[in-house]
């Protein structure tokens, strides 16, 4: 993908610097009070987004002194959860975790009939970043990405790869690899990272397309082999694992995951939430938990988050011109 960490970070850095840690937001007139805040997660429990959302929910609950609960609405690569979010009252009591560029594919693909566009959401704060990767079981005959691609050329459309949902970032990685290598795979779409990992563990698929954190514990346990990382540079969580580009395939796919609210959510509420999330992400304890999960902490305030979204959407449009299977 031509969306690289360096390009996006350069575009977002100036806006991100405008946020001052600990700056007091405008009064939110009693928000949140004692009312429960629901955080929608569009994936099955146990995956990277769900786990990170639960870490954030617990921290928000402590900071805001009110109950914050994660509500899983798995399906359609998070489109079900995003639809519920835009239909919720814009009062700060319904939030959602969003993965970019996945959400952009919902409305860029007209056949999905999404009831929203980018303007339907109010970005609150980016939480973390993670590149996609491709893994096989340790007993797989594929020792490298080149081996894997060569096998796909011999048996087009037969090598099965699990992912977290149609046109979720892991699947986007596969689509890009198909186009870069001139091959075709058989993608098997699940409702989140956890079931897609289970499919590989059980030998039901030949490979897993997921995030770094999906494979990390199994790599450490010696049950998975990671063939490549879809990033412009190696990931420190997986030393020694080469990027796709280093193996001759121009593929760069990453998840930018953060918190959204419905459009028209009052600015004082958004200010309170983003300042609180910024404080949480800045703590060593929270950053360590994210890094153990295999993701990179990456706070961005609403304005910079919105700019990153526009950049990602612009780069996704050519990919969506020819929707994959």
C-alpha contacts under 8 A as a table, 3 or more apart, distances in Angstrom:
res1	aa1	res2	aa2	distance
1	X	4	X	7.20
1	X	176	X	7.04
1	X	250	X	7.08
1	X	251	X	5.11
1	X	252	X	4.11
1	X	253	X	5.63
2	X	252	X	6.57
2	X	315	X	7.11
3	X	7	X	6.81
3	X	8	X	7.01
3	X	252	X	6.77
3	X	253	X	7.37
3	X	312	X	6.77
3	X	315	X	6.72
4	X	7	X	5.38
4	X	8	X	6.36
4	X	231	X	7.18
4	X	232	X	6.28
4	X	252	X	6.56
4	X	253	X	7.96
5	X	8	X	5.35
5	X	9	X	5.88
5	X	231	X	7.89
5	X	232	X	7.23
6	X	9	X	5.18
6	X	10	X	6.10
7	X	10	X	5.33
7	X	11	X	6.38
8	X	11	X	5.07
8	X	12	X	6.12
8	X	308	X	6.36
8	X	311	X	7.43
9	X	12	X	5.02
9	X	13	X	5.61
10	X	13	X	5.34
10	X	14	X	7.59
11	X	14	X	7.07
11	X	307	X	7.69
11	X	308	X	7.33
12	X	15	X	5.51
12	X	16	X	6.03
12	X	300	X	7.88
12	X	304	X	5.24
12	X	305	X	7.56
12	X	307	X	6.85
12	X	308	X	6.45
13	X	16	X	5.03
13	X	17	X	6.17
13	X	304	X	7.74
14	X	17	X	5.34
14	X	18	X	6.97
15	X	18	X	5.42
15	X	19	X	7.55
15	X	301	X	7.88
15	X	303	X	6.68
15	X	304	X	5.12
16	X	19	X	5.72
16	X	300	X	5.66
16	X	301	X	6.19
16	X	303	X	7.97
16	X	304	X	5.77
17	X	20	X	7.34
19	X	23	X	7.92
19	X	301	X	6.61
20	X	23	X	5.50
21	X	275	X	7.23
21	X	278	X	6.68
21	X	279	X	6.49
22	X	275	X	6.74
22	X	279	X	6.60
23	X	275	X	7.02
24	X	272	X	7.79
24	X	275	X	7.43
25	X	268	X	6.62
25	X	271	X	5.24
25	X	272	X	5.41
25	X	275	X	6.98
26	X	268	X	5.11
26	X	271	X	6.80
26	X	272	X	7.32
27	X	30	X	7.91
27	X	268	X	5.91
27	X	269	X	7.99
27	X	272	X	7.97
28	X	31	X	5.32
28	X	268	X	4.79
28	X	269	X	5.26
28	X	272	X	7.15
30	X	33	X	5.64
31	X	269	X	6.92
32	X	35	X	6.33
32	X	37	X	7.89
32	X	64	X	7.16
32	X	66	X	7.08
32	X	92	X	7.86
32	X	93	X	7.71
33	X	66	X	6.86
34	X	65	X	7.92
34	X	66	X	5.51
34	X	67	X	7.47
35	X	66	X	6.86
35	X	67	X	7.25
35	X	93	X	7.60
36	X	66	X	6.55
36	X	67	X	5.00
36	X	68	X	5.82
36	X	69	X	7.35
36	X	93	X	6.74
37	X	66	X	7.74
37	X	67	X	6.35
37	X	68	X	4.72
37	X	69	X	6.38
37	X	92	X	7.39
37	X	93	X	4.41
37	X	94	X	5.97
37	X	95	X	7.51
38	X	68	X	5.97
38	X	69	X	5.16
38	X	70	X	5.99
38	X	71	X	6.52
38	X	93	X	6.01
38	X	94	X	4.94
38	X	95	X	6.18
39	X	53	X	7.81
39	X	57	X	7.55
39	X	68	X	7.19
39	X	69	X	6.02
39	X	70	X	4.73
39	X	71	X	5.88
39	X	94	X	6.02
39	X	95	X	4.74
39	X	96	X	4.98
39	X	97	X	7.07
40	X	70	X	5.93
40	X	71	X	4.84
40	X	72	X	5.86
40	X	73	X	6.58
40	X	81	X	6.14
40	X	85	X	7.55
40	X	94	X	7.38
40	X	95	X	6.12
40	X	96	X	4.32
40	X	97	X	6.27
41	X	44	X	7.92
41	X	49	X	7.38
41	X	50	X	6.25
41	X	53	X	7.54
41	X	70	X	6.85
41	X	71	X	6.07
41	X	72	X	4.81
41	X	73	X	5.88
41	X	74	X	7.10
41	X	78	X	7.38
41	X	81	X	6.43
41	X	96	X	5.98
41	X	97	X	5.48
41	X	98	X	7.78
42	X	72	X	5.96
42	X	73	X	4.79
42	X	74	X	4.48
42	X	75	X	6.44
42	X	77	X	6.87
42	X	78	X	3.93
42	X	79	X	7.05
42	X	80	X	6.64
42	X	81	X	4.84
42	X	82	X	7.39
42	X	97	X	7.42
42	X	98	X	7.94
43	X	47	X	7.38
43	X	49	X	7.45
43	X	50	X	6.80
43	X	72	X	6.31
43	X	73	X	6.36
43	X	74	X	4.12
43	X	75	X	6.47
43	X	77	X	7.17
43	X	78	X	6.18
43	X	164	X	7.96
43	X	191	X	5.72
43	X	192	X	4.63
43	X	193	X	7.56
44	X	47	X	6.71
44	X	50	X	7.25
44	X	72	X	6.38
44	X	73	X	7.47
44	X	74	X	5.23
44	X	191	X	5.92
44	X	192	X	5.04
44	X	193	X	7.45
44	X	194	X	6.93
44	X	195	X	7.70
45	X	50	X	5.70
45	X	51	X	7.52
45	X	72	X	6.86
45	X	192	X	7.81
45	X	194	X	7.17
46	X	50	X	5.97
46	X	51	X	5.99
46	X	193	X	7.59
46	X	194	X	5.48
47	X	50	X	5.33
47	X	51	X	6.04
47	X	192	X	6.32
47	X	193	X	4.71
47	X	194	X	4.66
47	X	214	X	7.09
48	X	51	X	5.22
48	X	52	X	6.10
48	X	193	X	6.80
48	X	211	X	7.66
48	X	213	X	6.36
48	X	214	X	6.73
48	X	293	X	7.45
49	X	52	X	5.26
49	X	53	X	5.96
49	X	97	X	7.41
49	X	257	X	7.60
50	X	53	X	5.07
50	X	54	X	6.24
50	X	72	X	7.94
51	X	54	X	5.18
51	X	55	X	6.40
52	X	55	X	5.04
52	X	56	X	6.28
52	X	290	X	7.02
53	X	56	X	5.06
53	X	57	X	5.99
53	X	70	X	7.15
53	X	97	X	7.00
54	X	57	X	4.92
54	X	58	X	6.15
54	X	69	X	7.92
54	X	70	X	6.41
55	X	58	X	5.41
55	X	59	X	6.41
55	X	286	X	7.89
56	X	59	X	5.07
56	X	60	X	6.01
56	X	277	X	7.85
56	X	280	X	7.84
57	X	60	X	5.07
57	X	61	X	6.02
57	X	68	X	5.52
57	X	69	X	6.37
57	X	70	X	6.92
58	X	61	X	5.13
58	X	62	X	6.43
58	X	68	X	6.98
59	X	62	X	5.19
59	X	63	X	6.23
59	X	280	X	6.83
60	X	63	X	4.98
60	X	64	X	5.71
60	X	65	X	7.89
60	X	68	X	6.86
60	X	276	X	7.23
60	X	277	X	7.34
60	X	280	X	7.90
61	X	64	X	5.37
61	X	65	X	5.51
61	X	66	X	5.35
61	X	67	X	5.45
61	X	68	X	5.27
62	X	65	X	5.38
62	X	66	X	7.39
63	X	276	X	7.14
72	X	81	X	7.94
73	X	78	X	7.46
73	X	80	X	6.37
73	X	81	X	5.27
74	X	77	X	7.52
74	X	78	X	6.24
74	X	80	X	6.88
74	X	81	X	7.06
74	X	191	X	5.77
74	X	192	X	7.19
75	X	78	X	5.65
75	X	79	X	6.81
75	X	80	X	5.96
75	X	81	X	7.90
75	X	165	X	7.67
75	X	191	X	5.13
75	X	192	X	7.87
76	X	79	X	5.19
76	X	80	X	6.28
76	X	165	X	6.44
76	X	166	X	6.91
76	X	191	X	7.07
77	X	80	X	7.88
77	X	102	X	7.26
77	X	164	X	6.90
77	X	165	X	4.57
77	X	166	X	5.95
77	X	167	X	7.07
77	X	168	X	5.75
77	X	191	X	6.60
77	X	192	X	7.48
78	X	81	X	5.33
78	X	82	X	6.27
78	X	98	X	7.79
78	X	103	X	7.46
79	X	82	X	5.05
79	X	83	X	6.02
79	X	103	X	7.31
79	X	106	X	6.69
79	X	114	X	7.53
80	X	83	X	5.24
80	X	84	X	6.38
81	X	84	X	5.11
81	X	85	X	6.21
81	X	96	X	7.36
82	X	85	X	4.97
82	X	86	X	6.37
82	X	96	X	7.28
82	X	98	X	7.83
83	X	86	X	5.45
83	X	87	X	6.41
83	X	114	X	7.59
83	X	115	X	6.76
83	X	116	X	7.34
84	X	87	X	5.23
84	X	88	X	6.30
85	X	88	X	5.19
85	X	94	X	6.73
85	X	95	X	6.74
85	X	96	X	6.65
85	X	261	X	7.13
85	X	262	X	6.18
86	X	116	X	7.26
86	X	120	X	6.48
86	X	121	X	6.99
86	X	261	X	7.94
86	X	262	X	5.20
86	X	263	X	7.47
87	X	262	X	7.82
88	X	94	X	6.57
88	X	262	X	6.98
89	X	92	X	7.92
89	X	93	X	7.88
89	X	94	X	7.38
89	X	262	X	7.35
90	X	93	X	7.75
90	X	94	X	7.59
90	X	261	X	7.00
90	X	262	X	5.20
90	X	263	X	6.60
90	X	264	X	5.91
90	X	265	X	4.42
90	X	266	X	7.46
91	X	94	X	7.34
91	X	265	X	5.53
91	X	266	X	6.93
91	X	269	X	7.71
92	X	95	X	6.66
92	X	261	X	6.67
92	X	265	X	6.41
92	X	266	X	7.94
92	X	269	X	6.34
92	X	270	X	7.47
94	X	261	X	6.79
94	X	262	X	7.96
95	X	259	X	6.72
95	X	260	X	5.69
95	X	261	X	4.86
95	X	262	X	7.49
96	X	259	X	5.63
96	X	260	X	5.31
96	X	261	X	6.59
97	X	257	X	6.84
97	X	258	X	5.55
97	X	259	X	4.76
97	X	260	X	6.33
98	X	103	X	6.80
98	X	257	X	5.59
98	X	258	X	5.54
98	X	259	X	6.19
98	X	260	X	6.70
99	X	102	X	5.56
99	X	103	X	6.22
99	X	255	X	5.90
99	X	256	X	5.61
99	X	257	X	4.46
99	X	258	X	6.78
100	X	103	X	5.65
100	X	104	X	6.71
100	X	169	X	7.62
100	X	255	X	5.62
100	X	256	X	5.01
100	X	257	X	6.26
100	X	309	X	7.22
100	X	312	X	7.43
101	X	104	X	5.34
101	X	105	X	6.78
101	X	168	X	7.59
101	X	169	X	6.61
101	X	255	X	6.74
101	X	256	X	7.22
101	X	309	X	7.82
101	X	312	X	6.23
101	X	313	X	6.92
101	X	316	X	7.31
102	X	105	X	5.43
102	X	106	X	7.13
102	X	167	X	6.22
102	X	168	X	4.74
102	X	169	X	5.79
102	X	255	X	7.99
103	X	106	X	5.42
103	X	107	X	7.47
104	X	107	X	5.88
104	X	108	X	6.08
104	X	117	X	7.83
104	X	118	X	7.40
104	X	313	X	5.94
104	X	316	X	7.59
105	X	108	X	4.98
105	X	109	X	5.77
105	X	167	X	6.63
105	X	316	X	7.62
105	X	320	X	7.16
106	X	109	X	5.73
106	X	110	X	7.74
106	X	112	X	6.18
106	X	113	X	7.76
106	X	114	X	5.91
107	X	110	X	6.12
107	X	112	X	7.09
107	X	113	X	7.08
107	X	114	X	5.33
107	X	115	X	7.81
107	X	116	X	6.66
107	X	117	X	5.80
108	X	317	X	6.99
108	X	320	X	6.75
109	X	112	X	5.82
109	X	113	X	7.69
109	X	320	X	6.60
109	X	323	X	7.44
110	X	113	X	5.43
110	X	114	X	7.36
114	X	117	X	7.68
116	X	119	X	7.62
116	X	120	X	5.55
117	X	120	X	5.42
117	X	121	X	7.73
118	X	121	X	5.97
119	X	122	X	7.56
119	X	263	X	7.01
120	X	262	X	6.45
120	X	263	X	5.20
121	X	260	X	6.40
121	X	261	X	5.92
121	X	262	X	4.74
121	X	263	X	4.45
122	X	260	X	5.68
122	X	261	X	5.00
122	X	262	X	5.48
122	X	263	X	4.68
122	X	264	X	7.19
122	X	265	X	7.00
122	X	302	X	7.71
123	X	126	X	7.97
123	X	258	X	7.95
123	X	259	X	6.54
123	X	260	X	4.70
123	X	261	X	6.39
123	X	302	X	5.11
123	X	303	X	7.80
123	X	305	X	6.41
123	X	306	X	6.24
124	X	258	X	7.56
124	X	259	X	5.45
124	X	260	X	5.24
124	X	261	X	6.62
124	X	270	X	6.02
124	X	273	X	6.95
124	X	274	X	5.56
124	X	301	X	6.67
124	X	302	X	5.05
124	X	305	X	7.81
125	X	258	X	5.65
125	X	259	X	5.42
125	X	260	X	7.29
125	X	274	X	5.51
125	X	277	X	7.01
125	X	278	X	7.78
125	X	299	X	6.45
125	X	300	X	5.50
125	X	301	X	5.03
125	X	302	X	5.60
125	X	305	X	6.58
126	X	256	X	7.23
126	X	257	X	5.96
126	X	258	X	3.92
126	X	259	X	6.25
126	X	298	X	6.45
126	X	299	X	4.97
126	X	300	X	4.86
126	X	301	X	6.83
126	X	302	X	7.91
126	X	305	X	6.12
127	X	256	X	7.93
127	X	257	X	5.84
127	X	258	X	4.67
127	X	259	X	7.16
127	X	277	X	7.92
127	X	281	X	7.30
127	X	297	X	6.22
127	X	298	X	5.43
127	X	299	X	5.08
127	X	300	X	7.31
128	X	256	X	6.29
128	X	257	X	5.48
128	X	258	X	6.76
128	X	295	X	6.50
128	X	296	X	5.46
128	X	297	X	4.40
128	X	298	X	4.44
128	X	299	X	6.67
129	X	254	X	7.17
129	X	255	X	5.72
129	X	256	X	4.82
129	X	257	X	6.22
129	X	295	X	6.03
129	X	296	X	5.16
129	X	297	X	6.43
129	X	298	X	6.03
130	X	211	X	6.36
130	X	212	X	6.58
130	X	254	X	5.65
130	X	255	X	5.29
130	X	256	X	6.86
130	X	294	X	7.66
130	X	295	X	5.09
130	X	296	X	6.12
131	X	211	X	5.98
131	X	212	X	6.45
131	X	229	X	6.88
131	X	230	X	5.98
131	X	231	X	5.82
131	X	252	X	7.88
131	X	253	X	6.04
131	X	254	X	3.93
131	X	255	X	6.03
132	X	169	X	6.98
132	X	170	X	5.67
132	X	173	X	6.80
132	X	209	X	7.07
132	X	210	X	5.47
132	X	211	X	4.38
132	X	212	X	6.18
132	X	229	X	6.13
132	X	230	X	5.25
132	X	231	X	7.35
132	X	253	X	5.78
132	X	254	X	5.40
132	X	255	X	7.25
133	X	170	X	7.37
133	X	173	X	7.90
133	X	209	X	5.95
133	X	210	X	5.62
133	X	211	X	5.71
133	X	212	X	6.10
133	X	226	X	7.16
133	X	227	X	7.58
133	X	228	X	5.72
133	X	229	X	4.34
133	X	230	X	5.50
134	X	207	X	6.89
134	X	208	X	5.70
134	X	209	X	4.75
134	X	210	X	6.56
134	X	226	X	5.91
134	X	227	X	5.65
134	X	228	X	5.68
134	X	229	X	6.70
135	X	207	X	5.58
135	X	208	X	5.13
135	X	209	X	6.63
135	X	215	X	7.01
135	X	224	X	6.44
135	X	225	X	5.54
135	X	226	X	4.12
135	X	227	X	5.48
135	X	228	X	7.42
136	X	140	X	6.21
136	X	142	X	7.51
136	X	200	X	7.32
136	X	206	X	6.45
136	X	207	X	4.53
136	X	208	X	6.25
136	X	224	X	5.67
136	X	225	X	5.33
136	X	226	X	6.35
136	X	227	X	7.23
137	X	140	X	5.27
137	X	200	X	6.98
137	X	201	X	7.14
137	X	206	X	7.82
137	X	207	X	7.27
137	X	223	X	5.86
137	X	224	X	4.35
137	X	225	X	5.78
138	X	222	X	6.68
138	X	223	X	5.07
138	X	224	X	4.66
138	X	225	X	5.12
139	X	223	X	7.89
140	X	143	X	7.50
140	X	206	X	7.89
142	X	145	X	7.46
142	X	147	X	5.46
142	X	148	X	5.55
143	X	147	X	6.34
143	X	148	X	7.72
143	X	225	X	7.90
143	X	227	X	7.06
144	X	147	X	5.19
144	X	148	X	6.41
144	X	227	X	5.18
144	X	228	X	7.68
145	X	148	X	4.94
145	X	149	X	6.15
145	X	227	X	5.20
145	X	228	X	6.41
145	X	244	X	7.39
145	X	247	X	7.05
146	X	149	X	5.14
146	X	150	X	6.03
146	X	247	X	6.98
147	X	150	X	5.11
147	X	151	X	6.27
148	X	151	X	5.26
148	X	152	X	6.42
149	X	152	X	4.99
149	X	153	X	6.34
149	X	181	X	7.08
149	X	183	X	7.17
150	X	153	X	5.15
150	X	154	X	6.51
151	X	154	X	5.12
151	X	155	X	6.18
152	X	155	X	5.02
152	X	156	X	5.21
152	X	157	X	7.15
152	X	158	X	7.40
152	X	159	X	6.41
152	X	183	X	6.12
152	X	184	X	6.64
152	X	185	X	6.72
153	X	156	X	5.55
153	X	183	X	5.73
153	X	184	X	7.71
155	X	158	X	5.87
155	X	159	X	7.28
156	X	159	X	7.46
156	X	183	X	6.54
156	X	184	X	5.41
156	X	185	X	6.52
157	X	160	X	7.92
157	X	183	X	7.98
157	X	184	X	4.96
157	X	185	X	4.40
157	X	186	X	5.08
158	X	185	X	6.08
158	X	186	X	5.61
159	X	185	X	5.38
159	X	186	X	5.64
159	X	205	X	7.77
159	X	206	X	6.18
160	X	185	X	6.26
160	X	186	X	4.61
160	X	187	X	5.75
160	X	188	X	6.64
160	X	205	X	5.02
160	X	206	X	5.17
160	X	207	X	6.51
161	X	185	X	7.07
161	X	186	X	6.18
161	X	187	X	4.94
161	X	188	X	5.85
161	X	205	X	5.80
161	X	206	X	5.89
161	X	207	X	4.71
161	X	208	X	5.38
161	X	209	X	6.42
162	X	187	X	5.98
162	X	188	X	4.66
162	X	189	X	5.97
162	X	190	X	7.13
162	X	196	X	5.25
162	X	197	X	7.57
162	X	199	X	6.92
162	X	200	X	7.28
162	X	205	X	6.38
162	X	207	X	6.43
162	X	208	X	4.94
162	X	209	X	5.95
163	X	166	X	7.75
163	X	168	X	7.75
163	X	170	X	5.85
163	X	171	X	5.82
163	X	187	X	7.22
163	X	188	X	6.30
163	X	189	X	5.24
163	X	190	X	6.03
163	X	192	X	7.51
163	X	193	X	6.79
163	X	196	X	5.41
163	X	208	X	6.31
163	X	209	X	5.12
163	X	210	X	6.14
164	X	168	X	6.35
164	X	170	X	6.81
164	X	171	X	7.40
164	X	189	X	5.96
164	X	190	X	4.93
164	X	191	X	5.55
164	X	192	X	4.13
164	X	193	X	4.77
164	X	194	X	7.92
164	X	195	X	7.71
164	X	196	X	5.97
164	X	209	X	7.95
164	X	210	X	7.10
165	X	168	X	5.24
165	X	171	X	6.95
165	X	189	X	4.66
165	X	190	X	5.11
165	X	191	X	5.66
165	X	192	X	6.44
166	X	171	X	6.33
166	X	189	X	5.80
167	X	170	X	7.61
167	X	171	X	5.23
167	X	172	X	5.40
168	X	171	X	5.37
168	X	172	X	6.17
169	X	172	X	4.85
169	X	173	X	6.23
169	X	210	X	7.83
169	X	253	X	6.53
169	X	254	X	6.49
169	X	255	X	6.15
170	X	173	X	5.09
170	X	174	X	6.66
170	X	209	X	5.00
170	X	210	X	4.85
170	X	211	X	6.83
170	X	253	X	7.57
171	X	174	X	5.02
171	X	175	X	6.30
171	X	187	X	7.56
171	X	209	X	6.64
172	X	175	X	5.01
172	X	176	X	6.17
172	X	253	X	7.02
173	X	176	X	5.17
173	X	177	X	6.18
173	X	209	X	7.48
173	X	230	X	7.00
173	X	251	X	6.80
173	X	252	X	7.26
173	X	253	X	5.49
174	X	177	X	5.00
174	X	178	X	6.13
174	X	185	X	7.92
174	X	209	X	7.13
175	X	178	X	5.11
175	X	179	X	6.39
175	X	324	X	6.90
176	X	179	X	5.15
176	X	180	X	6.01
176	X	251	X	5.97
177	X	180	X	4.97
177	X	181	X	5.85
177	X	182	X	7.96
177	X	183	X	7.89
177	X	249	X	6.90
177	X	250	X	7.65
177	X	251	X	6.14
178	X	181	X	5.38
178	X	182	X	5.48
178	X	183	X	4.83
178	X	184	X	5.47
178	X	185	X	7.25
179	X	182	X	5.17
179	X	183	X	6.90
180	X	249	X	5.93
180	X	250	X	6.24
180	X	251	X	7.26
181	X	249	X	6.72
187	X	325	X	7.96
189	X	196	X	7.66
190	X	193	X	7.56
190	X	195	X	6.38
190	X	196	X	5.84
191	X	195	X	7.04
191	X	196	X	7.92
192	X	195	X	6.09
192	X	196	X	6.62
193	X	196	X	5.19
193	X	197	X	6.21
193	X	210	X	6.64
193	X	214	X	6.61
194	X	197	X	5.24
194	X	198	X	6.34
194	X	214	X	7.40
195	X	198	X	4.89
195	X	199	X	6.23
196	X	199	X	5.14
196	X	200	X	6.81
196	X	208	X	6.84
197	X	200	X	5.37
197	X	201	X	6.29
197	X	208	X	6.54
197	X	214	X	6.76
197	X	215	X	7.67
198	X	201	X	4.94
198	X	202	X	6.04
199	X	202	X	5.24
199	X	203	X	6.31
199	X	204	X	5.20
199	X	205	X	6.07
200	X	203	X	5.01
200	X	204	X	5.87
200	X	205	X	5.32
200	X	206	X	6.69
200	X	207	X	6.20
200	X	208	X	6.18
201	X	204	X	7.73
202	X	205	X	7.96
203	X	206	X	6.91
205	X	208	X	7.54
210	X	214	X	5.91
210	X	215	X	7.41
211	X	214	X	5.31
211	X	215	X	7.15
211	X	255	X	7.92
212	X	215	X	5.75
212	X	216	X	6.01
212	X	229	X	8.00
212	X	237	X	7.76
212	X	294	X	5.70
212	X	295	X	6.97
213	X	216	X	5.03
213	X	217	X	7.41
213	X	293	X	5.49
213	X	294	X	4.33
213	X	295	X	6.47
214	X	217	X	7.50
215	X	218	X	5.39
215	X	219	X	5.91
215	X	224	X	6.96
215	X	226	X	7.51
216	X	219	X	5.05
216	X	220	X	6.20
216	X	237	X	7.66
216	X	238	X	7.52
216	X	293	X	7.97
216	X	294	X	6.69
217	X	220	X	5.12
217	X	221	X	6.12
218	X	221	X	4.84
218	X	222	X	6.07
218	X	223	X	5.24
218	X	224	X	5.28
219	X	222	X	5.12
219	X	223	X	6.04
219	X	224	X	4.79
219	X	225	X	6.06
219	X	226	X	7.15
220	X	223	X	7.79
221	X	224	X	7.69
222	X	225	X	7.46
226	X	229	X	7.82
226	X	241	X	6.85
227	X	241	X	7.13
227	X	242	X	7.53
228	X	241	X	6.15
228	X	242	X	5.37
228	X	243	X	4.98
228	X	244	X	5.18
229	X	234	X	6.87
229	X	235	X	7.51
229	X	241	X	7.12
229	X	242	X	6.37
229	X	243	X	4.39
229	X	244	X	5.66
230	X	243	X	5.87
230	X	244	X	5.49
230	X	245	X	7.58
230	X	251	X	5.59
230	X	252	X	4.62
230	X	253	X	5.36
230	X	254	X	7.16
231	X	234	X	6.90
231	X	243	X	6.14
231	X	244	X	7.27
231	X	245	X	7.76
231	X	251	X	7.14
231	X	252	X	4.65
231	X	253	X	6.28
231	X	254	X	7.00
232	X	243	X	7.08
232	X	245	X	7.21
232	X	252	X	6.30
233	X	243	X	6.43
234	X	238	X	7.61
234	X	239	X	7.37
234	X	240	X	7.93
234	X	241	X	6.87
234	X	242	X	6.15
234	X	243	X	5.79
235	X	238	X	5.57
235	X	239	X	6.71
235	X	241	X	7.83
236	X	239	X	5.54
237	X	291	X	7.85
237	X	294	X	6.13
238	X	241	X	5.83
242	X	246	X	6.22
242	X	247	X	7.25
243	X	246	X	5.22
243	X	247	X	6.76
244	X	247	X	5.24
244	X	248	X	6.59
244	X	249	X	5.28
244	X	250	X	6.67
244	X	251	X	6.09
244	X	252	X	7.83
245	X	248	X	5.06
245	X	249	X	4.68
245	X	250	X	4.92
245	X	251	X	6.28
245	X	252	X	7.94
246	X	249	X	7.26
261	X	265	X	6.67
262	X	265	X	6.00
265	X	269	X	7.06
265	X	270	X	6.94
266	X	269	X	5.45
266	X	270	X	6.49
267	X	270	X	4.98
267	X	271	X	5.94
268	X	271	X	4.97
268	X	272	X	6.16
269	X	272	X	5.17
269	X	273	X	6.25
270	X	273	X	5.14
270	X	274	X	6.03
271	X	274	X	5.34
271	X	275	X	6.03
272	X	275	X	5.36
272	X	276	X	6.15
273	X	276	X	5.14
273	X	277	X	6.15
274	X	277	X	5.05
274	X	278	X	6.00
274	X	301	X	6.44
274	X	302	X	7.47
275	X	278	X	5.04
275	X	279	X	6.32
276	X	279	X	5.22
276	X	280	X	6.32
277	X	280	X	4.99
277	X	281	X	6.11
278	X	281	X	5.24
278	X	282	X	6.13
278	X	299	X	6.36
278	X	301	X	7.96
279	X	282	X	5.17
279	X	283	X	6.65
280	X	283	X	5.51
280	X	286	X	6.58
281	X	284	X	7.94
281	X	286	X	5.99
281	X	287	X	6.15
281	X	297	X	6.83
281	X	298	X	7.83
281	X	299	X	6.67
282	X	286	X	7.50
282	X	287	X	7.07
283	X	286	X	5.51
283	X	287	X	6.30
284	X	287	X	5.15
284	X	288	X	5.99
285	X	288	X	5.22
285	X	289	X	6.37
286	X	289	X	5.14
286	X	290	X	6.37
287	X	290	X	5.16
287	X	291	X	6.15
287	X	296	X	8.00
287	X	297	X	6.04
288	X	291	X	5.06
288	X	292	X	6.07
289	X	292	X	5.10
289	X	293	X	6.27
290	X	293	X	4.95
290	X	294	X	6.45
290	X	295	X	5.58
290	X	296	X	6.62
290	X	297	X	6.49
291	X	294	X	4.93
291	X	295	X	5.26
291	X	296	X	5.95
291	X	297	X	7.36
292	X	295	X	7.55
300	X	303	X	7.95
300	X	304	X	5.79
300	X	305	X	5.50
301	X	304	X	5.61
301	X	305	X	5.91
302	X	305	X	5.03
302	X	306	X	6.01
303	X	306	X	5.16
303	X	307	X	6.33
304	X	307	X	5.01
304	X	308	X	6.20
305	X	308	X	5.17
305	X	309	X	6.24
306	X	309	X	5.00
306	X	310	X	6.38
307	X	310	X	5.15
307	X	311	X	6.32
308	X	311	X	5.09
308	X	312	X	6.15
309	X	312	X	5.15
309	X	313	X	6.03
310	X	313	X	5.10
310	X	314	X	6.14
311	X	314	X	5.24
311	X	315	X	6.45
312	X	315	X	5.21
312	X	316	X	6.13
313	X	316	X	5.05
313	X	317	X	6.40
314	X	317	X	5.67
315	X	318	X	6.64
315	X	319	X	7.68
316	X	319	X	5.28
316	X	320	X	6.27
317	X	320	X	5.11
317	X	321	X	6.37
318	X	321	X	5.22
318	X	322	X	7.76
319	X	322	X	6.36
319	X	323	X	7.29
320	X	323	X	5.16
